[in-house]
Amino acid sequence: PGRTPTKPVRMDLFELFPVASHSHTLLPIIVQNPERYGLSYQIEVMLHTPTNSLLGSFGDPKMVESFFQSIPFIGGFAVEINETNHFDDIVLPFPSYLERYDFIGADYLIPPCGKEDWFWQVRQPVVEPPQGMRPPHEVIMEIADRLGILADLYRLLNHTFRLKEPHALEPGLRYPVTEVIDRMARSWFGEEQGLEWFREHGVIRIPRDVDEAYIGPFIDARLPIYLEHFLDRGEELKKVVTQMGVEWDFSDYQTLSDWMPCPSYGAVQNGEYDFIAVHYKLPFVYGGFGNENPWINEICEQTDTYSILVNEEAAKAKGIRDGEEVWLESPVCKVKVRAKLTQCIHPQVVGVGGHFGHWSAGMPIARGKGISFNSLLPTDLEHIDKISTALDHCVQVRLYK
């Protein structure tokens, strides 16, 4: 049913998106003029995981760079120095998957189809991390302790990881990562199946029942098609933004699904631009750091992955040959890229795969290969879905020699 909208206190305006699950996409937009939305503060500190949000989480890189530069202090974990880490005041080394402890389970991975067992295992270090590198769990506990919020952190961790007495984390104590993993295991599976049990046996398996493997026929639920609560949330939101004096698009707050053309569709239809650029994923590239792996990079190079896909007839009409370097220009970005001609794409569409376009010296294998699709995307409220806060993931482009 969503939440009751209120005047925002968060910099991502989450309060104005009552049926969304997150709204961090708005941060680079709102930080430019928070006063317009009744916010009287700026973000002062950011701490981030070893992700690459500059290339993978937002659009228009210039706007995202401005957002990062507006934050007085940024600390970030890193496996390698990626583009986002260039904005960090402190870089904290993050152990690779061969150097750290983690819980891995079929309760949050995509499980195999059929009656395969549920499973849980503990990722264990194969090699010791370099001297001075600490487990990230312990670094976060250290920071929380110095800030005087360690008890609050433990309360959240106990709730999130369902740690029950006597294994709940206790205020005033500090725990190495191995003890946290041990407490999780004993709390979930019983006293006899702690970390030492996993070190000896590797994995715990629990048989999956038929109704768990094939859930469809067994779900006693109703699926709403007429989304009546959208009307209520929309009317509530209209009152809030009217009081704020902010213009807002309410066209998505309707009860039934409808087709609404995105801005790129109109720009191509009226001839301002040549194509709509769309993004597709690849089965052998993961996120914005996959092609830093030499083997993955080799596959990318041998399969034209770093090229953009262009309809063969549409390209020939522009005098563009297969494998030729061309300019790809969106409303916010112009990049040089190689064109791969194919009959397997719509004549009004350009396909851009993966999350490439790295320029950081800390990623020497991936550096200078392919382009970042997100860098083509305009980032403003007109290109944000007013229901989910998703950034519009198609964009009008010109293609020329």
N, C-alpha and C positions, 0 to 999 in steps of 0.2 A: 503493500500500500504506500510505500514511501514515507517521507518525513514531512513535518510541517515547516515550510520555509520561514526564515527569519532574516533580519538584516545581518549581513556577514560580519564575522569577526576573524575569519581565516583568510589568509592572503590568496588562497585558491578559490574563494567564493563558494565553497562547498554548500553553504546554507541556501544558495540560490539554485541548486540543482537537486531537488528533493527526491528524485528517483534514480540518481546516479550512485555508483559504488565508489567513485573517486573523482577528483577534479584537478589533479596536479598539472594537467595540460595547460591550465590557465595561468600558472605562475609567471612565465615571462611576459604575459600581457598585462596583468594587474600590477606588477611591481613597477611599471612605468608611470602609473598614475593611481596609486591606492586611494588618494583623497576622493577621487570621483565616486568611489564605492563606499565612502564613509569610514575608511580605514586610516588610522592615525599613526601607524608604525611602519617600519621596514624590517625585513628579515635581517638578523644580525649574525647568525651562525648557521652553517649547514654542515652536516656530517653525512657522507654517502658511502654506500657499498661499492665493491669493485665493478660497477656497471659503467656504461658510457652514455650518459643521458644527453650529452651534447649532440651526438650523432643519432641516437636511437629512441629518445623519449619525446622529443619536441620537433617542431618544424624549423623555419628560418634561422639558420645558425647565428646570424648577426644579432638577432633579437635575444637568442639564448646566451650568447657571449655577454651582451649587455646585462642580462639578468645575473649571471655569475659575478660579473665585475661589480655589481651593486651590493654584494654581500661582503661585509668587512672581514669575515673569517670563514674559511672553508677547510675542512679536513676530510680526507678521503682515503679509503682502502684501495689497494691496487695490486694486481698480479703482474701487470706490465703497465708502463706509463702511457695511458691512452690520452685522447684529446681532452676529456673532462679533467683529468689529473693536472693538466697545465694550468688550471685555475685554482688549484689547491694551495693553501698556505703550508699545510703539513700533509705529506703522503705517508700513510701507514701501510707497511708491507702486509699483504694477505697471502697466507700459505696456499699453494696449489692443491689440487685434489689428491696429489700423492703425498702431501705433507700434513694433512689435518684430519681431525675427527668430525664426523657428522652422522646424524641418523638418516637413513634412507628407507622409505617404506612405500608399499603399494597403496597406502591410504591417501597419498597425495601425488604419486606418479600416475600416469595413464596406464591402467592395468592391461595385461593381455586379454584378448577376447576368450570366451569360453570359461571352463571350470578350472582355470589355473588357480593355485593357492594364493591367498593373501600372503605377503612376506614383509619382513623388516630385517634390516641389517645395519651394522655400524661401519661406516667408512673409517678405516684406520690408516695411519701414516705408514707408507712403505719406506720412506727415508726421513731422516731428521731434517727439519727446516734449517735454514742458515742461522748462524749464531746471532742472537738478538731479536729474531722474529718471534712474536708471541701469538698464541691463538687469539683470533678476533674476539671470541667470547670473553676472554680475560681482559682484553683491552677495554671493552665496553663496560665491564664491571668496574675497572679502575677509574674510568671517567665518571661513572655514576657515583662511585664512592667519594671522589673529590668534590663533586657537585652537591653531595649530601642527599642524593635521591636513590641510593642503593636499595633501600627498603621498598620504595615504590616500584623499582625495576623488578625486584624479586616477586612482588605481588602480581605484576603483569605476566612474568615468566611462569609462575605457578599456575595461573589461570590458562595461559596459552597452551602450555605443554601438559596440562592436566596432571600436575605433580601433587600427589596425595600424601598425607602424613603416613609414615614418618619421613618421607622423602622430599617434602617441600623445602625450598630454599629458605633459610632463616635469616632475618635481619641481623646485621652486625657481623656476619661471617663471610669469608671469601672462599670461593670454590675454584679449583683447577678444572679445566674443561673435562678431564677424564671423570671427575666425580659427578659433574652435571650429567654426563652421558649415562653413568652408572645409575644415578637416581631416576633418570627418565626410564631406563630399561626396567628397573625393579618396580617402579610405580605402574608401568603398563603391563608387565608380563609376570610379575611375582618375584619373591625374594631370591629364588634360585636362578633367575635369568638376568643377571646384571652384566656389566661390561666384560668380566672374565668369562662368563658363559659365551658371549658373542665372539670373544677372541678365540675360543676353542672350537665353536660350532659354526661360526660365520653368519648363519642366517636362521631366523625362526619362521616356520611356515604354519599357517592355519588354513584348513580346508575351506573352500568357498562353496556355500550351498547353492542349489539351483536358482533360488529366488534372488541370490546376490549376484550370480553370474549373468542371469537373464532377467533384468529387473523390470522390463516393460510390462509384462502381464500381471505383475504382483503389486504395482504401485496403486494404492487406493487414494487417488487424488483427482482434482479437476484442474484443467489448464485454462486460464482465462484468455479469451479471444477478444472480447469487448472490454477494453481497458478503462473501465469507468473511473478508477481512481486518478487517471491522468487529468480528467476534467476538474476534479476537486483540487489537486495539487496546483494545476495551472491557475485556477481562480485565486487560490491563496497567494501564489507567487505574484500574480498581477497586482494585488494590493500592496505587497512589500516593495516591488520595484517602482510602483507609482509614488509611494511615499519617499523613496530615495531619489526620484527624478531621473531614473535611468531608463533608456529605451531598451526594449527586450522583444525578441521574436517568440511568439507563442504558437506558431503554426504547427509545431510538433506535438502540442498537447491536445491530441485527439484520440478518440476511442478505438479506431480501427487503423490498421497499417495502410499507408498510402505511398505513392511514388512522388518524390519531390526532387527535381533536378538540382544537382550541385552547381556552384558557380562555373566550374570548368566546362560543364555541358553547354551552357549558354554561350560562353566565349568561343567555343569551337563551332557551334551552330551558326553564329553570326559572322564567322570568318576572321575574328580577331587573332585567333591562334590556329595552328595546324592540327594538333593532336591532343588527346588526353593521356597523360602519363599515369600509369598504375604500377603498383608494387606487387611483386610475387615472391614467395619464399622458396628456398631450395632444400632438398632433403639432406644435403651434405654440409650446409653452412648453418651454424648456430649463432644467432645474435650478431652483435657488432664486433666480435673478437674471433670468430671461427676461422677466418682466412689468415690469421697470424700463424696458425699451425701449418708447417711446410707441406704436409701431405694434402691438406685441404686446399691450400693455395695452388698446388700442382693440378688438382682436379679442376679448379676454377679456370686455370689458364688453358687447360686442354679441352674445355667444353664451352668456350666463349661466354662463360658466366659473367665476366667483367664488361661485356658489351651490352648495349640495349637492343631489344627486339623491335624491329620495324617491319611492317607489312611490305613485301617485296614490290608489289605494284605501286604502292604509295611512295616508296623510296625512289624507285626508278623515275617516277614523274617529277621528282625533285633533282634528278641527276646524281643521286647518291648510290654508290656501289657497295657491295658486300665487303665488310671489313674496313671501310673508310672511316677516318676520324671526322666527326661532325660537331657542331655546336648544338647543345640542348639548352633552351632558354625558357625559364618560367617567370612569373611576375617578380620573383625575389632572388633569382639565382641564374647564372649562366655557366655551364661547365662543358669541357671538351670530353668526348667519349667516342668509343668505336661502335659502329652500327652493324648489327647482325641481321641480315635480311631473311625473312621467313614468310611462308604462306599460312602459318599457324597463329596469326594474330589479326585482330580486327583492323581494317585500313585506317580507322581514326584513332588508334590506340598505340602508344609506345610502352613497352614492358621494361621495367627496371627491377632487377633481382637483387636480393641480399641487402646487407647493410655494409657498404664498402665506403670508399672515399677517404681513407685514413691519411692524415698528414703528420701524426706524431712520430718523432724520431724513436720513441719507445716501442714502436710496432714496425720494425724495418722490413719484415716480409710482406705485410699488408699495405705498406705505405705507397700511395700514389696509384693504387689499382682500383678500377671501377669508380662508381660515384655513390654518394649518399642520397638515397631517394628523399629522405626527410628534408634535406637542404633545399629541395625544390618547393617545399610547401609554405604558402603564406600562413602566418600565425596571427589571427585576430579573431574577435568574437563572431564575425560573419562566417568564419570557417570552422567554428566549434559547434558540434551537435548540442542543442539545448536540452536534450534528454540525458545522454550518456557522458557528455563532455569530450567525446572522441574528436580528434582532429581530422578534418576532411582529408581522406587519403586518396584523392585523385586531383590532378592539377593540370591546367591548360599549359601547353608548351609549344614553342616553335622549334623546328629542326632545319638546319641549313648547313651548307658546306663551309 
